[in-house]
Amino acid sequence: MTEGIEFLKQLGEDCLEYMVDKNIQYFKVEKKDYLNTARNLKEHMFRRLLTVGAVDWIKDDSFEVYFILHNMNKNVYVKVSTRISRRKKSKIESLSKLWSNAALHEREIWEMFGIVFEGNKILKPLFLENWIGPPPFRKDFDWRKYVKRNFNITMPDFKKEGVK
């Protein structure tokens, strides 16, 4: 355990999964604990939000939503993740009240995955103005069908060399 960050041990005991690798600590928490965990970390000098991201786990019918923080005084990084339903109304609380830069990260995730960040006031198209289709980073998005339907262009089915 990194000296001076003893509260992370208790946080690790209270979460679903916990792992340490050098100066990086990983926490998996329940959705209901996502915002409170973020708030607790900010109160303990994790003031620098590096990113907010998402992963589509289509086989598990869930999204993993995560954020990464840095404590500059102790040079410790923390990744906190949770799973949410992949259904049409995928929602989680926004981190933008704690870190203003979270709003733009969440805006991109909303646009590309369709995850709603409750409390984020800028959820509007960033890259995909006039987009008529499902969120393009979802694993069930078929870009070939999208291009055929919207532009009447049939894309070739590229095969890798040596793959049958």
C-alpha positions in Angstrom: 0.0 0.0 0.0 1.3 3.4 -0.9 2.3 5.3 2.2 -0.1 8.1 3.1 -3.1 6.7 1.2 -4.2 4.3 3.9 -7.9 5.1 3.4 -7.7 3.2 0.0 -7.3 0.0 1.9 -10.7 0.5 3.6 -12.2 1.5 0.2 -10.8 -1.7 -1.2 -12.4 -3.8 1.5 -15.8 -2.2 0.9 -15.9 -2.7 -2.9 -16.6 -5.7 -5.2 -13.0 -6.1 -6.4 -9.8 -4.5 -5.5 -6.3 -4.8 -7.0 -3.0 -2.9 -6.7 -0.2 -2.8 -9.3 2.7 -0.5 -8.2 1.2 3.0 -7.9 -2.1 2.1 -9.7 -5.1 0.9 -7.7 -8.2 -0.6 -9.3 -11.7 -0.7 -7.7 -14.9 -2.2 -9.0 -17.9 -0.9 -7.2 -21.6 -1.3 -7.4 -23.5 1.4 -9.4 -25.1 2.8 -6.3 -21.6 3.5 -4.9 -20.1 5.0 -8.0 -20.6 8.7 -7.1 -20.0 8.3 -3.4 -16.7 6.6 -4.2 -15.7 9.5 -6.5 -16.7 12.0 -3.8 -14.6 10.2 -1.2 -11.6 10.1 -3.5 -11.8 13.8 -4.2 -12.0 14.6 -0.5 -8.8 12.5 -0.1 -6.8 14.7 -2.6 -7.6 12.9 -5.8 -8.3 16.2 -7.5 -7.1 15.4 -11.0 -9.7 13.5 -13.2 -7.8 12.0 -16.2 -10.7 10.4 -18.1 -14.1 8.9 -18.0 -14.7 5.9 -20.3 -16.9 3.0 -21.2 -16.6 -0.5 -22.5 -19.4 -2.5 -24.1 -19.6 -6.0 -22.7 -22.3 -7.2 -25.2 -22.1 -10.8 -24.0 -22.8 -9.8 -20.4 -25.5 -7.3 -21.5 -23.7 -4.5 -19.7 -21.5 -1.5 -20.0 -18.5 -0.9 -17.8 -18.3 2.8 -16.9 -15.0 3.9 -15.3 -13.0 7.0 -14.3 -9.3 7.4 -13.6 -8.0 9.8 -11.0 -4.5 11.0 -10.0 -3.2 12.2 -6.6 -0.3 14.4 -7.6 1.1 14.7 -4.1 1.5 10.9 -3.7 1.7 10.0 -7.4 -1.0 7.4 -7.0 -3.5 6.6 -9.8 -7.0 5.1 -9.1 -9.3 3.5 -11.6 -12.9 3.0 -10.4 -15.3 1.0 -12.5 -18.9 -0.2 -12.3 -21.3 -2.2 -14.5 -24.6 -0.9 -15.7 -27.3 -2.4 -17.8 -26.9 -2.3 -21.6 -30.7 -1.8 -22.1 -32.1 1.2 -24.0 -32.1 3.5 -20.9 -28.5 2.9 -19.6 -28.0 5.5 -16.9 -25.5 6.5 -14.3 -24.9 9.6 -12.2 -22.6 12.3 -13.7 -19.2 13.1 -12.2 -19.4 16.7 -13.6 -20.5 18.1 -10.2 -17.2 17.0 -8.8 -14.9 17.6 -11.8 -16.1 19.9 -14.5 -13.9 18.2 -17.1 -16.0 15.0 -16.7 -18.9 16.7 -18.6 -17.1 16.5 -21.9 -15.9 12.9 -21.5 -19.4 11.9 -20.5 -20.8 13.8 -23.5 -18.7 11.7 -25.9 -19.7 8.5 -24.1 -23.4 9.5 -24.3 -23.0 10.1 -28.0 -21.0 7.0 -28.9 -22.6 4.4 -26.5 -26.0 5.9 -25.6 -25.2 6.0 -21.9 -27.1 8.8 -20.1 -25.1 10.6 -17.4 -27.8 12.1 -15.1 -26.9 15.6 -14.1 -24.7 16.3 -17.1 -26.2 19.4 -18.7 -24.3 19.2 -22.0 -25.5 15.9 -23.4 -25.9 16.9 -27.1 -24.1 15.8 -30.2 -20.4 16.6 -30.3 -19.2 14.6 -33.3 -22.3 13.1 -34.9 -24.6 16.1 -35.9 -27.6 14.9 -37.9 -26.8 11.3 -37.0 -29.6 8.9 -37.7 -28.7 5.6 -36.2 -27.8 3.7 -33.1 -24.7 4.8 -31.1 -21.8 3.7 -33.2 -19.4 2.4 -30.5 -22.0 -0.3 -29.4 -20.8 -3.7 -30.4 -24.1 -4.5 -32.1 -23.8 -1.5 -34.4 -23.3 -2.9 -38.0 -21.6 -0.1 -39.9 -22.0 -2.0 -43.3 -25.8 -2.1 -42.9 -25.8 1.6 -41.8 -23.8 2.7 -44.9 -26.0 0.6 -47.2 -29.3 1.9 -45.7 -28.3 5.6 -45.5 -26.0 6.0 -48.5 -26.9 3.1 -50.7 -23.3 2.0 -50.8 -22.4 -1.7 -50.4 -19.1 -2.1 -48.6 -16.9 -5.0 -49.6 -16.4 -7.7 -46.9 -12.6 -7.5 -46.4 -10.9 -10.7 -45.3 -7.6 -10.9 -43.6 -4.9 -12.7 -45.5 -4.6 -16.4 -44.4 -8.1 -16.3 -42.7 -10.7 -18.6 -44.2 
